[in-house]
């Protein structure tokens, strides 16, 4: 029997921690909850977590310090949770070793999707778990028994987005990847390609996996609800 992934939730708001645990349990995750900073590392010495949801502001020891300390001995995926929007740049820029971050307030369903995405990125076999296949030689995308031809640009976009499901790619990153001749392309051109790609996916899979992130870019979310 396959073991359920174990998520350690470190959150001092007990009601929120319980709510997240309920949603994760419904998605076939095992969960444990801790409510202060100093208890995290002793818990990890005695137990195994597959993902850690780590609040930034904790009693006794900050999430940043805990993350840095964990990274000296472990590469367990860590998703930082913060209520301080101004801390986001700091989380990204400090290279503290976190795999992702999420800002409060958030939807518990979004947290579940982000946990799944972090797990996929952390495990080498995750690409095979994607619900579609990309044929490089024919520029074809297949979902089940149905296939559809993509343009060269659409195909490159899909390859990039599916290389790290859940990661947000900026329009500039999409431009650089899809236009190797460095031609000048506007944001509207990228948005147009994405719109057409979404329509094609909807035709064969009735899915809306490509999600726009306002003011940033796009990400692939195969757990979109």
Rosetta constraint file for C-alpha pairs under 8 A:
AtomPair CA 4 CA 28 HARMONIC 6.32 0.50
AtomPair CA 4 CA 29 HARMONIC 5.47 0.50
AtomPair CA 4 CA 30 HARMONIC 6.10 0.50
AtomPair CA 5 CA 28 HARMONIC 7.79 0.50
AtomPair CA 5 CA 29 HARMONIC 5.29 0.50
AtomPair CA 5 CA 30 HARMONIC 6.07 0.50
AtomPair CA 5 CA 49 HARMONIC 7.73 0.50
AtomPair CA 5 CA 50 HARMONIC 5.79 0.50
AtomPair CA 5 CA 51 HARMONIC 7.80 0.50
AtomPair CA 6 CA 29 HARMONIC 5.86 0.50
AtomPair CA 6 CA 30 HARMONIC 4.56 0.50
AtomPair CA 6 CA 31 HARMONIC 5.53 0.50
AtomPair CA 6 CA 32 HARMONIC 7.68 0.50
AtomPair CA 6 CA 48 HARMONIC 7.49 0.50
AtomPair CA 6 CA 49 HARMONIC 5.16 0.50
AtomPair CA 6 CA 50 HARMONIC 5.16 0.50
AtomPair CA 6 CA 51 HARMONIC 6.62 0.50
AtomPair CA 7 CA 29 HARMONIC 6.75 0.50
AtomPair CA 7 CA 30 HARMONIC 6.11 0.50
AtomPair CA 7 CA 31 HARMONIC 4.79 0.50
AtomPair CA 7 CA 32 HARMONIC 6.51 0.50
AtomPair CA 7 CA 49 HARMONIC 5.73 0.50
AtomPair CA 7 CA 50 HARMONIC 5.92 0.50
AtomPair CA 7 CA 51 HARMONIC 4.86 0.50
AtomPair CA 7 CA 52 HARMONIC 5.70 0.50
AtomPair CA 7 CA 53 HARMONIC 7.16 0.50
AtomPair CA 8 CA 31 HARMONIC 5.77 0.50
AtomPair CA 8 CA 32 HARMONIC 4.96 0.50
AtomPair CA 8 CA 33 HARMONIC 5.97 0.50
AtomPair CA 8 CA 34 HARMONIC 7.60 0.50
AtomPair CA 8 CA 49 HARMONIC 5.92 0.50
AtomPair CA 8 CA 50 HARMONIC 7.84 0.50
AtomPair CA 8 CA 51 HARMONIC 6.33 0.50
AtomPair CA 8 CA 52 HARMONIC 4.75 0.50
AtomPair CA 8 CA 53 HARMONIC 6.11 0.50
AtomPair CA 9 CA 17 HARMONIC 6.52 0.50
AtomPair CA 9 CA 20 HARMONIC 7.99 0.50
AtomPair CA 9 CA 21 HARMONIC 7.56 0.50
AtomPair CA 9 CA 31 HARMONIC 7.03 0.50
AtomPair CA 9 CA 32 HARMONIC 6.04 0.50
AtomPair CA 9 CA 33 HARMONIC 4.72 0.50
AtomPair CA 9 CA 34 HARMONIC 6.26 0.50
AtomPair CA 9 CA 52 HARMONIC 6.07 0.50
AtomPair CA 9 CA 53 HARMONIC 4.81 0.50
AtomPair CA 9 CA 54 HARMONIC 6.43 0.50
AtomPair CA 10 CA 17 HARMONIC 7.50 0.50
AtomPair CA 10 CA 33 HARMONIC 5.85 0.50
AtomPair CA 10 CA 34 HARMONIC 4.78 0.50
AtomPair CA 10 CA 35 HARMONIC 5.67 0.50
AtomPair CA 10 CA 36 HARMONIC 7.03 0.50
AtomPair CA 10 CA 37 HARMONIC 7.76 0.50
AtomPair CA 10 CA 40 HARMONIC 7.59 0.50
AtomPair CA 10 CA 52 HARMONIC 7.41 0.50
AtomPair CA 10 CA 53 HARMONIC 5.95 0.50
AtomPair CA 10 CA 54 HARMONIC 4.97 0.50
AtomPair CA 10 CA 55 HARMONIC 5.99 0.50
AtomPair CA 11 CA 16 HARMONIC 7.47 0.50
AtomPair CA 11 CA 17 HARMONIC 5.71 0.50
AtomPair CA 11 CA 33 HARMONIC 7.32 0.50
AtomPair CA 11 CA 34 HARMONIC 6.37 0.50
AtomPair CA 11 CA 35 HARMONIC 5.03 0.50
AtomPair CA 11 CA 36 HARMONIC 7.09 0.50
AtomPair CA 11 CA 53 HARMONIC 7.95 0.50
AtomPair CA 11 CA 54 HARMONIC 6.77 0.50
AtomPair CA 11 CA 55 HARMONIC 5.47 0.50
AtomPair CA 11 CA 58 HARMONIC 7.17 0.50
AtomPair CA 12 CA 17 HARMONIC 7.56 0.50
AtomPair CA 12 CA 34 HARMONIC 7.41 0.50
AtomPair CA 12 CA 35 HARMONIC 4.15 0.50
AtomPair CA 12 CA 36 HARMONIC 5.92 0.50
AtomPair CA 12 CA 55 HARMONIC 7.85 0.50
AtomPair CA 12 CA 58 HARMONIC 6.21 0.50
AtomPair CA 12 CA 59 HARMONIC 7.33 0.50
AtomPair CA 13 CA 17 HARMONIC 6.23 0.50
AtomPair CA 13 CA 35 HARMONIC 7.19 0.50
AtomPair CA 14 CA 18 HARMONIC 6.10 0.50
AtomPair CA 14 CA 35 HARMONIC 6.94 0.50
AtomPair CA 15 CA 19 HARMONIC 6.17 0.50
AtomPair CA 16 CA 20 HARMONIC 6.18 0.50
AtomPair CA 17 CA 21 HARMONIC 6.14 0.50
AtomPair CA 17 CA 33 HARMONIC 6.62 0.50
AtomPair CA 18 CA 22 HARMONIC 6.20 0.50
AtomPair CA 18 CA 33 HARMONIC 7.77 0.50
AtomPair CA 19 CA 23 HARMONIC 6.46 0.50
AtomPair CA 19 CA 108 HARMONIC 7.61 0.50
AtomPair CA 20 CA 24 HARMONIC 6.13 0.50
AtomPair CA 20 CA 108 HARMONIC 5.97 0.50
AtomPair CA 20 CA 111 HARMONIC 7.86 0.50
AtomPair CA 21 CA 25 HARMONIC 5.93 0.50
AtomPair CA 21 CA 31 HARMONIC 5.93 0.50
AtomPair CA 21 CA 32 HARMONIC 7.66 0.50
AtomPair CA 21 CA 33 HARMONIC 7.80 0.50
AtomPair CA 22 CA 26 HARMONIC 6.29 0.50
AtomPair CA 23 CA 27 HARMONIC 6.52 0.50
AtomPair CA 23 CA 108 HARMONIC 6.59 0.50
AtomPair CA 23 CA 109 HARMONIC 7.13 0.50
AtomPair CA 23 CA 112 HARMONIC 7.15 0.50
AtomPair CA 24 CA 28 HARMONIC 6.56 0.50
AtomPair CA 24 CA 29 HARMONIC 5.29 0.50
AtomPair CA 24 CA 30 HARMONIC 7.32 0.50
AtomPair CA 24 CA 31 HARMONIC 7.29 0.50
AtomPair CA 24 CA 112 HARMONIC 6.08 0.50
AtomPair CA 25 CA 29 HARMONIC 4.85 0.50
AtomPair CA 25 CA 30 HARMONIC 5.93 0.50
AtomPair CA 25 CA 31 HARMONIC 6.95 0.50
AtomPair CA 27 CA 112 HARMONIC 7.61 0.50
AtomPair CA 34 CA 39 HARMONIC 7.10 0.50
AtomPair CA 34 CA 40 HARMONIC 7.04 0.50
AtomPair CA 35 CA 58 HARMONIC 7.57 0.50
AtomPair CA 35 CA 59 HARMONIC 7.92 0.50
AtomPair CA 36 CA 40 HARMONIC 7.44 0.50
AtomPair CA 36 CA 58 HARMONIC 5.52 0.50
AtomPair CA 36 CA 59 HARMONIC 5.08 0.50
AtomPair CA 36 CA 60 HARMONIC 6.42 0.50
AtomPair CA 36 CA 61 HARMONIC 7.38 0.50
AtomPair CA 37 CA 58 HARMONIC 5.52 0.50
AtomPair CA 37 CA 59 HARMONIC 5.83 0.50
AtomPair CA 37 CA 60 HARMONIC 5.35 0.50
AtomPair CA 37 CA 61 HARMONIC 4.46 0.50
AtomPair CA 37 CA 62 HARMONIC 6.28 0.50
AtomPair CA 37 CA 63 HARMONIC 7.04 0.50
AtomPair CA 37 CA 66 HARMONIC 7.14 0.50
AtomPair CA 38 CA 42 HARMONIC 7.80 0.50
AtomPair CA 38 CA 60 HARMONIC 5.94 0.50
AtomPair CA 38 CA 61 HARMONIC 5.89 0.50
AtomPair CA 39 CA 43 HARMONIC 6.18 0.50
AtomPair CA 40 CA 44 HARMONIC 6.30 0.50
AtomPair CA 40 CA 66 HARMONIC 7.68 0.50
AtomPair CA 41 CA 45 HARMONIC 6.22 0.50
AtomPair CA 41 CA 66 HARMONIC 7.72 0.50
AtomPair CA 41 CA 70 HARMONIC 7.40 0.50
AtomPair CA 42 CA 46 HARMONIC 6.76 0.50
AtomPair CA 43 CA 47 HARMONIC 5.96 0.50
AtomPair CA 44 CA 48 HARMONIC 6.15 0.50
AtomPair CA 44 CA 49 HARMONIC 7.34 0.50
AtomPair CA 49 CA 76 HARMONIC 7.29 0.50
AtomPair CA 50 CA 76 HARMONIC 6.20 0.50
AtomPair CA 50 CA 77 HARMONIC 6.89 0.50
AtomPair CA 50 CA 119 HARMONIC 7.85 0.50
AtomPair CA 51 CA 76 HARMONIC 6.13 0.50
AtomPair CA 51 CA 77 HARMONIC 4.98 0.50
AtomPair CA 51 CA 78 HARMONIC 5.91 0.50
AtomPair CA 51 CA 79 HARMONIC 7.58 0.50
AtomPair CA 51 CA 115 HARMONIC 7.25 0.50
AtomPair CA 51 CA 119 HARMONIC 7.29 0.50
AtomPair CA 52 CA 76 HARMONIC 7.36 0.50
AtomPair CA 52 CA 77 HARMONIC 6.33 0.50
AtomPair CA 52 CA 78 HARMONIC 4.77 0.50
AtomPair CA 52 CA 79 HARMONIC 6.13 0.50
AtomPair CA 53 CA 78 HARMONIC 6.14 0.50
AtomPair CA 53 CA 79 HARMONIC 4.99 0.50
AtomPair CA 53 CA 80 HARMONIC 6.11 0.50
AtomPair CA 53 CA 81 HARMONIC 6.86 0.50
AtomPair CA 54 CA 63 HARMONIC 6.12 0.50
AtomPair CA 54 CA 78 HARMONIC 6.81 0.50
AtomPair CA 54 CA 79 HARMONIC 6.06 0.50
AtomPair CA 54 CA 80 HARMONIC 4.88 0.50
AtomPair CA 54 CA 81 HARMONIC 5.79 0.50
AtomPair CA 55 CA 63 HARMONIC 5.72 0.50
AtomPair CA 55 CA 80 HARMONIC 5.80 0.50
AtomPair CA 55 CA 81 HARMONIC 4.49 0.50
AtomPair CA 55 CA 82 HARMONIC 5.99 0.50
AtomPair CA 56 CA 62 HARMONIC 5.96 0.50
AtomPair CA 56 CA 63 HARMONIC 4.19 0.50
AtomPair CA 56 CA 64 HARMONIC 6.28 0.50
AtomPair CA 56 CA 80 HARMONIC 6.39 0.50
AtomPair CA 56 CA 81 HARMONIC 5.78 0.50
AtomPair CA 56 CA 82 HARMONIC 5.26 0.50
AtomPair CA 56 CA 83 HARMONIC 8.00 0.50
AtomPair CA 57 CA 62 HARMONIC 5.47 0.50
AtomPair CA 57 CA 63 HARMONIC 6.08 0.50
AtomPair CA 57 CA 82 HARMONIC 7.24 0.50
AtomPair CA 58 CA 62 HARMONIC 5.27 0.50
AtomPair CA 58 CA 63 HARMONIC 6.47 0.50
AtomPair CA 61 CA 65 HARMONIC 6.79 0.50
AtomPair CA 61 CA 66 HARMONIC 6.99 0.50
AtomPair CA 62 CA 66 HARMONIC 6.32 0.50
AtomPair CA 63 CA 67 HARMONIC 5.99 0.50
AtomPair CA 63 CA 80 HARMONIC 7.52 0.50
AtomPair CA 64 CA 68 HARMONIC 6.26 0.50
AtomPair CA 64 CA 96 HARMONIC 7.16 0.50
AtomPair CA 65 CA 69 HARMONIC 6.16 0.50
AtomPair CA 66 CA 70 HARMONIC 6.10 0.50
AtomPair CA 67 CA 71 HARMONIC 6.21 0.50
AtomPair CA 67 CA 78 HARMONIC 7.53 0.50
AtomPair CA 67 CA 96 HARMONIC 6.77 0.50
AtomPair CA 67 CA 97 HARMONIC 6.86 0.50
AtomPair CA 67 CA 98 HARMONIC 6.87 0.50
AtomPair CA 68 CA 72 HARMONIC 6.84 0.50
AtomPair CA 68 CA 96 HARMONIC 5.73 0.50
AtomPair CA 68 CA 97 HARMONIC 6.74 0.50
AtomPair CA 69 CA 73 HARMONIC 7.59 0.50
AtomPair CA 70 CA 74 HARMONIC 5.73 0.50
AtomPair CA 70 CA 75 HARMONIC 7.77 0.50
AtomPair CA 71 CA 75 HARMONIC 6.01 0.50
AtomPair CA 71 CA 97 HARMONIC 6.47 0.50
AtomPair CA 77 CA 98 HARMONIC 7.15 0.50
AtomPair CA 77 CA 99 HARMONIC 5.90 0.50
AtomPair CA 77 CA 118 HARMONIC 6.71 0.50
AtomPair CA 77 CA 119 HARMONIC 7.20 0.50
AtomPair CA 77 CA 122 HARMONIC 6.82 0.50
AtomPair CA 78 CA 97 HARMONIC 7.88 0.50
AtomPair CA 78 CA 98 HARMONIC 5.12 0.50
AtomPair CA 78 CA 99 HARMONIC 5.40 0.50
AtomPair CA 78 CA 100 HARMONIC 6.84 0.50
AtomPair CA 79 CA 98 HARMONIC 6.10 0.50
AtomPair CA 79 CA 99 HARMONIC 5.79 0.50
AtomPair CA 79 CA 100 HARMONIC 4.77 0.50
AtomPair CA 79 CA 101 HARMONIC 5.16 0.50
AtomPair CA 79 CA 102 HARMONIC 7.28 0.50
AtomPair CA 79 CA 115 HARMONIC 7.60 0.50
AtomPair CA 79 CA 118 HARMONIC 7.91 0.50
AtomPair CA 80 CA 98 HARMONIC 6.58 0.50
AtomPair CA 80 CA 99 HARMONIC 7.93 0.50
AtomPair CA 80 CA 100 HARMONIC 6.28 0.50
AtomPair CA 80 CA 101 HARMONIC 4.44 0.50
AtomPair CA 80 CA 102 HARMONIC 6.33 0.50
AtomPair CA 81 CA 101 HARMONIC 5.70 0.50
AtomPair CA 81 CA 102 HARMONIC 5.03 0.50
AtomPair CA 81 CA 103 HARMONIC 5.87 0.50
AtomPair CA 81 CA 104 HARMONIC 7.12 0.50
AtomPair CA 82 CA 87 HARMONIC 7.52 0.50
AtomPair CA 82 CA 88 HARMONIC 7.91 0.50
AtomPair CA 82 CA 101 HARMONIC 7.57 0.50
AtomPair CA 82 CA 102 HARMONIC 6.48 0.50
AtomPair CA 82 CA 103 HARMONIC 5.01 0.50
AtomPair CA 82 CA 104 HARMONIC 5.96 0.50
AtomPair CA 83 CA 103 HARMONIC 5.62 0.50
AtomPair CA 83 CA 104 HARMONIC 4.68 0.50
AtomPair CA 83 CA 105 HARMONIC 7.09 0.50
AtomPair CA 84 CA 88 HARMONIC 7.34 0.50
AtomPair CA 84 CA 103 HARMONIC 7.28 0.50
AtomPair CA 84 CA 104 HARMONIC 7.80 0.50
AtomPair CA 85 CA 103 HARMONIC 6.72 0.50
AtomPair CA 86 CA 90 HARMONIC 7.70 0.50
AtomPair CA 87 CA 91 HARMONIC 6.14 0.50
AtomPair CA 88 CA 92 HARMONIC 6.34 0.50
AtomPair CA 88 CA 101 HARMONIC 7.82 0.50
AtomPair CA 89 CA 93 HARMONIC 5.86 0.50
AtomPair CA 90 CA 94 HARMONIC 5.78 0.50
AtomPair CA 91 CA 95 HARMONIC 7.04 0.50
AtomPair CA 91 CA 96 HARMONIC 7.06 0.50
AtomPair CA 91 CA 98 HARMONIC 7.95 0.50
AtomPair CA 91 CA 101 HARMONIC 7.86 0.50
AtomPair CA 92 CA 96 HARMONIC 7.90 0.50
AtomPair CA 99 CA 118 HARMONIC 6.98 0.50
AtomPair CA 100 CA 118 HARMONIC 7.35 0.50
AtomPair CA 102 CA 106 HARMONIC 7.63 0.50
AtomPair CA 102 CA 111 HARMONIC 7.78 0.50
AtomPair CA 106 CA 110 HARMONIC 6.96 0.50
AtomPair CA 106 CA 111 HARMONIC 7.46 0.50
AtomPair CA 107 CA 111 HARMONIC 6.61 0.50
AtomPair CA 108 CA 112 HARMONIC 6.37 0.50
AtomPair CA 109 CA 113 HARMONIC 6.30 0.50
AtomPair CA 109 CA 225 HARMONIC 7.91 0.50
AtomPair CA 110 CA 114 HARMONIC 6.13 0.50
AtomPair CA 111 CA 115 HARMONIC 6.11 0.50
AtomPair CA 112 CA 116 HARMONIC 6.31 0.50
AtomPair CA 113 CA 117 HARMONIC 6.21 0.50
AtomPair CA 113 CA 221 HARMONIC 7.68 0.50
AtomPair CA 113 CA 223 HARMONIC 5.70 0.50
AtomPair CA 113 CA 224 HARMONIC 7.15 0.50
AtomPair CA 114 CA 118 HARMONIC 6.13 0.50
AtomPair CA 114 CA 166 HARMONIC 6.65 0.50
AtomPair CA 115 CA 119 HARMONIC 6.25 0.50
AtomPair CA 116 CA 120 HARMONIC 6.27 0.50
AtomPair CA 116 CA 223 HARMONIC 7.88 0.50
AtomPair CA 117 CA 121 HARMONIC 6.34 0.50
AtomPair CA 117 CA 165 HARMONIC 5.87 0.50
AtomPair CA 117 CA 166 HARMONIC 5.24 0.50
AtomPair CA 117 CA 221 HARMONIC 7.73 0.50
AtomPair CA 118 CA 122 HARMONIC 6.14 0.50
AtomPair CA 118 CA 166 HARMONIC 7.40 0.50
AtomPair CA 119 CA 123 HARMONIC 6.29 0.50
AtomPair CA 119 CA 126 HARMONIC 7.99 0.50
AtomPair CA 120 CA 124 HARMONIC 7.70 0.50
AtomPair CA 120 CA 125 HARMONIC 7.80 0.50
AtomPair CA 120 CA 126 HARMONIC 4.74 0.50
AtomPair CA 120 CA 127 HARMONIC 7.38 0.50
AtomPair CA 120 CA 165 HARMONIC 7.41 0.50
AtomPair CA 121 CA 126 HARMONIC 6.79 0.50
AtomPair CA 121 CA 164 HARMONIC 6.06 0.50
AtomPair CA 121 CA 165 HARMONIC 7.12 0.50
AtomPair CA 122 CA 126 HARMONIC 7.99 0.50
AtomPair CA 125 CA 129 HARMONIC 7.33 0.50
AtomPair CA 126 CA 130 HARMONIC 7.10 0.50
AtomPair CA 127 CA 162 HARMONIC 7.90 0.50
AtomPair CA 127 CA 163 HARMONIC 7.67 0.50
AtomPair CA 130 CA 222 HARMONIC 7.44 0.50
AtomPair CA 131 CA 143 HARMONIC 6.61 0.50
AtomPair CA 131 CA 144 HARMONIC 7.88 0.50
AtomPair CA 131 CA 222 HARMONIC 7.53 0.50
AtomPair CA 132 CA 141 HARMONIC 6.94 0.50
AtomPair CA 132 CA 142 HARMONIC 5.51 0.50
AtomPair CA 132 CA 143 HARMONIC 4.66 0.50
AtomPair CA 132 CA 144 HARMONIC 7.04 0.50
AtomPair CA 133 CA 141 HARMONIC 5.74 0.50
AtomPair CA 133 CA 142 HARMONIC 5.15 0.50
AtomPair CA 133 CA 143 HARMONIC 6.69 0.50
AtomPair CA 134 CA 139 HARMONIC 7.14 0.50
AtomPair CA 134 CA 140 HARMONIC 5.91 0.50
AtomPair CA 134 CA 141 HARMONIC 4.70 0.50
AtomPair CA 134 CA 142 HARMONIC 6.50 0.50
AtomPair CA 134 CA 159 HARMONIC 7.65 0.50
AtomPair CA 135 CA 139 HARMONIC 5.52 0.50
AtomPair CA 135 CA 140 HARMONIC 5.11 0.50
AtomPair CA 135 CA 141 HARMONIC 6.33 0.50
AtomPair CA 135 CA 142 HARMONIC 7.97 0.50
AtomPair CA 136 CA 140 HARMONIC 7.14 0.50
AtomPair CA 138 CA 149 HARMONIC 7.76 0.50
AtomPair CA 139 CA 149 HARMONIC 6.04 0.50
AtomPair CA 139 CA 150 HARMONIC 5.68 0.50
AtomPair CA 139 CA 151 HARMONIC 7.04 0.50
AtomPair CA 139 CA 152 HARMONIC 6.87 0.50
AtomPair CA 139 CA 155 HARMONIC 6.20 0.50
AtomPair CA 140 CA 147 HARMONIC 6.50 0.50
AtomPair CA 140 CA 148 HARMONIC 5.62 0.50
AtomPair CA 140 CA 149 HARMONIC 4.53 0.50
AtomPair CA 140 CA 150 HARMONIC 5.81 0.50
AtomPair CA 140 CA 155 HARMONIC 7.73 0.50
AtomPair CA 141 CA 147 HARMONIC 5.53 0.50
AtomPair CA 141 CA 148 HARMONIC 5.55 0.50
AtomPair CA 141 CA 149 HARMONIC 6.47 0.50
AtomPair CA 141 CA 150 HARMONIC 7.07 0.50
AtomPair CA 142 CA 146 HARMONIC 5.59 0.50
AtomPair CA 142 CA 147 HARMONIC 4.13 0.50
AtomPair CA 142 CA 148 HARMONIC 6.55 0.50
AtomPair CA 143 CA 147 HARMONIC 6.27 0.50
AtomPair CA 143 CA 204 HARMONIC 6.87 0.50
AtomPair CA 143 CA 205 HARMONIC 6.29 0.50
AtomPair CA 146 CA 204 HARMONIC 6.11 0.50
AtomPair CA 147 CA 204 HARMONIC 6.95 0.50
AtomPair CA 148 CA 200 HARMONIC 7.31 0.50
AtomPair CA 148 CA 204 HARMONIC 7.32 0.50
AtomPair CA 150 CA 154 HARMONIC 5.70 0.50
AtomPair CA 150 CA 155 HARMONIC 5.63 0.50
AtomPair CA 150 CA 197 HARMONIC 7.83 0.50
AtomPair CA 151 CA 155 HARMONIC 6.03 0.50
AtomPair CA 152 CA 156 HARMONIC 6.24 0.50
AtomPair CA 153 CA 157 HARMONIC 6.20 0.50
AtomPair CA 153 CA 178 HARMONIC 5.42 0.50
AtomPair CA 153 CA 179 HARMONIC 7.53 0.50
AtomPair CA 153 CA 193 HARMONIC 7.69 0.50
AtomPair CA 154 CA 158 HARMONIC 6.24 0.50
AtomPair CA 154 CA 193 HARMONIC 6.49 0.50
AtomPair CA 154 CA 194 HARMONIC 7.49 0.50
AtomPair CA 154 CA 197 HARMONIC 6.28 0.50
AtomPair CA 155 CA 159 HARMONIC 6.18 0.50
AtomPair CA 156 CA 160 HARMONIC 6.19 0.50
AtomPair CA 156 CA 177 HARMONIC 7.05 0.50
AtomPair CA 156 CA 178 HARMONIC 5.58 0.50
AtomPair CA 157 CA 161 HARMONIC 6.13 0.50
AtomPair CA 157 CA 174 HARMONIC 6.46 0.50
AtomPair CA 157 CA 177 HARMONIC 7.57 0.50
AtomPair CA 157 CA 178 HARMONIC 6.42 0.50
AtomPair CA 158 CA 162 HARMONIC 5.93 0.50
AtomPair CA 159 CA 163 HARMONIC 6.05 0.50
AtomPair CA 160 CA 164 HARMONIC 7.44 0.50
AtomPair CA 160 CA 174 HARMONIC 7.66 0.50
AtomPair CA 160 CA 177 HARMONIC 7.61 0.50
AtomPair CA 161 CA 165 HARMONIC 6.33 0.50
AtomPair CA 161 CA 167 HARMONIC 7.68 0.50
AtomPair CA 161 CA 169 HARMONIC 7.27 0.50
AtomPair CA 161 CA 218 HARMONIC 7.98 0.50
AtomPair CA 161 CA 219 HARMONIC 6.12 0.50
AtomPair CA 161 CA 220 HARMONIC 5.53 0.50
AtomPair CA 162 CA 220 HARMONIC 6.31 0.50
AtomPair CA 164 CA 220 HARMONIC 7.89 0.50
AtomPair CA 165 CA 219 HARMONIC 6.86 0.50
AtomPair CA 165 CA 220 HARMONIC 5.09 0.50
AtomPair CA 165 CA 221 HARMONIC 6.05 0.50
AtomPair CA 165 CA 222 HARMONIC 7.53 0.50
AtomPair CA 166 CA 219 HARMONIC 5.68 0.50
AtomPair CA 166 CA 220 HARMONIC 5.54 0.50
AtomPair CA 166 CA 221 HARMONIC 5.48 0.50
AtomPair CA 167 CA 219 HARMONIC 5.66 0.50
AtomPair CA 167 CA 220 HARMONIC 7.25 0.50
AtomPair CA 168 CA 213 HARMONIC 7.47 0.50
AtomPair CA 168 CA 216 HARMONIC 7.53 0.50
AtomPair CA 168 CA 217 HARMONIC 6.29 0.50
AtomPair CA 168 CA 218 HARMONIC 5.44 0.50
AtomPair CA 168 CA 219 HARMONIC 4.61 0.50
AtomPair CA 168 CA 220 HARMONIC 7.89 0.50
AtomPair CA 169 CA 173 HARMONIC 6.11 0.50
AtomPair CA 169 CA 174 HARMONIC 6.80 0.50
AtomPair CA 169 CA 216 HARMONIC 7.64 0.50
AtomPair CA 169 CA 217 HARMONIC 5.53 0.50
AtomPair CA 169 CA 218 HARMONIC 5.41 0.50
AtomPair CA 169 CA 219 HARMONIC 6.07 0.50
AtomPair CA 170 CA 174 HARMONIC 6.44 0.50
AtomPair CA 170 CA 216 HARMONIC 5.62 0.50
AtomPair CA 170 CA 217 HARMONIC 4.23 0.50
AtomPair CA 170 CA 218 HARMONIC 6.50 0.50
AtomPair CA 171 CA 175 HARMONIC 6.10 0.50
AtomPair CA 171 CA 187 HARMONIC 6.42 0.50
AtomPair CA 171 CA 190 HARMONIC 6.67 0.50
AtomPair CA 171 CA 216 HARMONIC 7.50 0.50
AtomPair CA 171 CA 217 HARMONIC 5.36 0.50
AtomPair CA 171 CA 218 HARMONIC 7.50 0.50
AtomPair CA 172 CA 176 HARMONIC 6.15 0.50
AtomPair CA 173 CA 177 HARMONIC 6.21 0.50
AtomPair CA 174 CA 178 HARMONIC 5.97 0.50
AtomPair CA 174 CA 190 HARMONIC 7.49 0.50
AtomPair CA 175 CA 179 HARMONIC 5.69 0.50
AtomPair CA 175 CA 185 HARMONIC 7.01 0.50
AtomPair CA 175 CA 190 HARMONIC 7.12 0.50
AtomPair CA 176 CA 180 HARMONIC 6.32 0.50
AtomPair CA 176 CA 182 HARMONIC 6.83 0.50
AtomPair CA 179 CA 183 HARMONIC 6.60 0.50
AtomPair CA 185 CA 189 HARMONIC 6.38 0.50
AtomPair CA 185 CA 190 HARMONIC 7.64 0.50
AtomPair CA 186 CA 190 HARMONIC 6.87 0.50
AtomPair CA 187 CA 191 HARMONIC 6.22 0.50
AtomPair CA 188 CA 192 HARMONIC 6.03 0.50
AtomPair CA 189 CA 193 HARMONIC 6.35 0.50
AtomPair CA 190 CA 194 HARMONIC 6.24 0.50
AtomPair CA 191 CA 195 HARMONIC 6.11 0.50
AtomPair CA 192 CA 196 HARMONIC 6.35 0.50
AtomPair CA 193 CA 197 HARMONIC 6.12 0.50
AtomPair CA 194 CA 198 HARMONIC 6.07 0.50
AtomPair CA 194 CA 210 HARMONIC 7.96 0.50
AtomPair CA 195 CA 199 HARMONIC 6.39 0.50
AtomPair CA 196 CA 200 HARMONIC 6.36 0.50
AtomPair CA 197 CA 201 HARMONIC 6.29 0.50
AtomPair CA 198 CA 202 HARMONIC 6.12 0.50
AtomPair CA 198 CA 208 HARMONIC 6.69 0.50
AtomPair CA 198 CA 209 HARMONIC 7.84 0.50
AtomPair CA 198 CA 210 HARMONIC 6.71 0.50
AtomPair CA 199 CA 203 HARMONIC 6.29 0.50
AtomPair CA 200 CA 204 HARMONIC 6.74 0.50
AtomPair CA 201 CA 205 HARMONIC 5.61 0.50
AtomPair CA 201 CA 206 HARMONIC 6.69 0.50
AtomPair CA 201 CA 207 HARMONIC 6.39 0.50
AtomPair CA 201 CA 208 HARMONIC 7.45 0.50
AtomPair CA 202 CA 206 HARMONIC 4.02 0.50
AtomPair CA 202 CA 207 HARMONIC 5.10 0.50
AtomPair CA 202 CA 208 HARMONIC 6.62 0.50
AtomPair CA 208 CA 224 HARMONIC 7.25 0.50
AtomPair CA 209 CA 220 HARMONIC 5.58 0.50
AtomPair CA 209 CA 221 HARMONIC 5.00 0.50
AtomPair CA 209 CA 222 HARMONIC 5.16 0.50
AtomPair CA 209 CA 223 HARMONIC 7.59 0.50
AtomPair CA 209 CA 224 HARMONIC 6.24 0.50
AtomPair CA 210 CA 218 HARMONIC 6.71 0.50
AtomPair CA 210 CA 219 HARMONIC 5.80 0.50
AtomPair CA 210 CA 220 HARMONIC 4.71 0.50
AtomPair CA 210 CA 221 HARMONIC 6.23 0.50
AtomPair CA 211 CA 218 HARMONIC 5.63 0.50
AtomPair CA 211 CA 219 HARMONIC 5.38 0.50
AtomPair CA 211 CA 220 HARMONIC 6.17 0.50
AtomPair CA 211 CA 221 HARMONIC 6.62 0.50
AtomPair CA 212 CA 217 HARMONIC 5.99 0.50
AtomPair CA 212 CA 218 HARMONIC 4.54 0.50
AtomPair CA 212 CA 219 HARMONIC 6.58 0.50
AtomPair CA 213 CA 217 HARMONIC 5.31 0.50
AtomPair CA 213 CA 218 HARMONIC 5.63 0.50
AtomPair CA 213 CA 219 HARMONIC 7.43 0.50
